Amino acid sequence: MLNEFSSKPEKQRCYIGIAICAVVFLFGYYILNFISTREKVPLGNTLYILIGTTLMAISSIIIFLIIRHLNKLERKLKKRRSSKIVFLKNLEKATKKE
């Protein structure tokens, strides 16, 4: 399974990572707002509050980092597209003509 994940393009992996983090965020939200507010929870309300907020915080930080990485990829691709390759032979011919 890991080989299948690593063979996909980098943008697609980032989008999959964002989707997974969104699911984890929703799971943390569910734990925080619905399970921790019930009465007589098996391990205590405080534990579920801590788990829910931790899941939400970690997933939002990871989403932020993935979006930042996607922006860096876009800038790198734009930089590659805008720069032209100049060979020394072509440069010498152009300077001789002038």
C-alpha positions in Angstrom: 0.0 0.0 0.0 2.8 2.4 0.8 4.3 1.9 -2.7 1.0 2.8 -4.3 0.8 5.9 -2.2 4.3 7.0 -3.1 3.9 6.4 -6.8 1.1 9.0 -7.1 2.0 12.6 -8.1 2.9 14.9 -5.3 -0.2 17.2 -5.7 -2.5 14.2 -5.5 -0.8 13.0 -2.3 -1.2 16.4 -0.8 -4.9 16.4 -1.6 -5.3 12.9 -0.1 -3.5 14.2 3.0 -5.8 17.2 3.3 -8.9 14.8 3.0 -7.5 12.6 5.7 -6.8 15.5 8.0 -10.3 16.8 7.4 -11.8 13.5 8.5 -9.6 13.5 11.6 -10.7 17.1 12.3 -14.4 16.1 12.1 -13.8 13.1 14.3 -12.2 15.4 16.9 -15.1 17.8 16.6 -17.5 14.9 17.2 -15.6 13.7 20.3 -15.4 17.2 21.7 -19.0 18.3 21.1 -21.1 15.2 21.4 -19.2 12.6 23.5 -17.7 14.9 26.1 -21.0 16.6 26.8 -22.8 13.4 27.8 -23.3 12.4 31.4 -21.4 9.4 32.8 -18.8 8.9 30.1 -16.7 5.8 30.8 -13.3 7.5 31.2 -14.4 11.0 32.2 -15.3 14.1 30.3 -11.9 15.7 30.7 -10.2 13.0 28.7 -12.6 13.3 25.8 -12.2 17.1 25.8 -8.4 16.7 25.6 -8.5 14.1 22.9 -11.0 16.1 20.8 -9.1 19.4 21.0 -5.8 17.6 20.3 -7.1 15.9 17.2 -8.6 19.2 15.9 -5.4 21.1 16.6 -3.0 18.6 15.1 -5.1 18.1 12.0 -5.5 21.9 11.4 -1.7 22.4 11.8 -1.0 19.6 9.3 -3.5 21.1 6.8 -1.8 24.4 7.1 1.6 22.8 6.4 0.3 20.8 3.4 -1.2 24.0 1.9 2.1 25.8 2.4 3.9 22.9 0.7 1.5 23.1 -2.3 2.1 26.8 -2.6 5.9 26.2 -2.7 5.4 23.6 -5.4 3.4 26.0 -7.5 6.1 28.7 -7.1 8.8 26.3 -8.0 6.9 25.2 -11.2 6.3 28.8 -12.2 10.0 29.6 -11.7 10.9 26.6 -13.9 8.5 27.6 -16.6 9.6 31.2 -16.8 13.4 30.5 -17.0 14.7 29.6 -20.4 17.6 27.3 -20.9 20.6 28.9 -22.7 23.3 26.8 -24.1 26.9 28.1 -24.4 27.0 27.4 -28.2 23.9 29.5 -28.8 25.2 32.2 -26.5 28.5 32.4 -28.4 26.7 32.6 -31.8 24.4 35.3 -30.5 27.4 37.4 -29.3 29.3 37.0 -32.6 26.4 38.2 -34.6 26.2 41.4 -32.6 
